[in-house]
Amino acid sequence: MLRDDILHFLAAHPEKYVSGERISQQLKVTRAAIWKQIQVLKEEGFEIEGQTKNGYCLLKTPFSLNEWVLKKALTTSSLGSKITLEDELESTNVRAKELARQGGVHGQVVLARRQSSGRGRLQRQWESPRGGLWMSVVLSPNLSLADASKLTLAASVAIVDAFEELFSLRIGIKWPNDLIFNGMKIAGILGEVVGEWNTVQTLILGIGINVNFRREQLSPLLNATTLFEILKDDVDLNILAATILKHLDKQVISLENKEFEELRVCWLERAVGLGEEVRVLQREQVTQGKFTGITIDGALLLDTEDGEKSFTAGEVQLRSKMGKYFSL
């Protein structure tokens, strides 16, 4: 693609001006074609300065999702090997499942600048305005069905590690798949198996993060926040996505190497509500007890009046300072 070729050429000469004539000779197209593509790149958010005698200089890449910028930022061994980026999708998980059934490769990433029908757990709506990171990863790891269930735990740890690396921001993990900052949800994870339930061929890992938009763009009923509200500034979505994929890549490799205990310990270090009284909701059944940890398989452990119980599914309600239980 000509635009990508122009970007590669300009990026190869950082902080230097490259003449339009030199670019046109190198890429074997007219200077007019170069100028036209430069204008398109500017509309996409690239800051490119042009001087009549000196040519063009790439000053800044966009913070919004851009395939070229994301690929340049990737440092993974397999995740992001193939990228699908759309302006709008019904759901990145839905598209990722379609691609997986069509022979999608391990590590394929699907992103959308906006989702029209994003979903969370239990088929709940996940609001996905522009400015967020809405991403699904196709995973076909060398794992059993039981071990594949640990991938949502691995994704939680990967997101927390990315936030700490990029923003020195410590966020917590609420079992099983929510990321929390100061009691408010900032991200969620949705894992879905593709294929038979008795064997794992492929798993779709959906990640939704509230990033470059104000809290007011979400429903007032949601107890949620955004990175913009916390940092008071926009962040580079491409760098954020690449950093999460880097840490997720590391976690997937660790799982394939059977390093489960290390993952459990890392998860528990960030666990919200650990050592406190919580409630676990399973349809009409409510179980109350002290949250004591998770098993090596990721099941939640609760110390109840009837002894220790483990849960592989359900919704955790935390207890407020006023003694009331609430969901996020």
Secondary structure, DSSP 8 states (H G I E B T S, - for coil): -HHHHHHHHHHTSTT--B-HHHHHHHHTS-HHHHHHHHHHHHHTT-EEEEETTTEEEEEE--SS--HHHHHHH---SSTTSSEEEES-BS-HHHHHHHHHHTT--TT-EEEES-BSS-B-GGG-B----TTSEEEEEEE--S--HHHHTTHHHHHHHHHHHHHHHHH----EEETTTEEEETTEEEEEEEEEEES-SSS-SEEEEEEEE--SS-GGGS-TTS-B--HHHHHSS---HHHHHHHHHHHHHHHHHHHHTT-HHHHHHHHHHTBTTTTSEEEEEETTEEEEEEEEEE-TT--EEEEETTEEEEESS-EEEEE-TTS-EE--
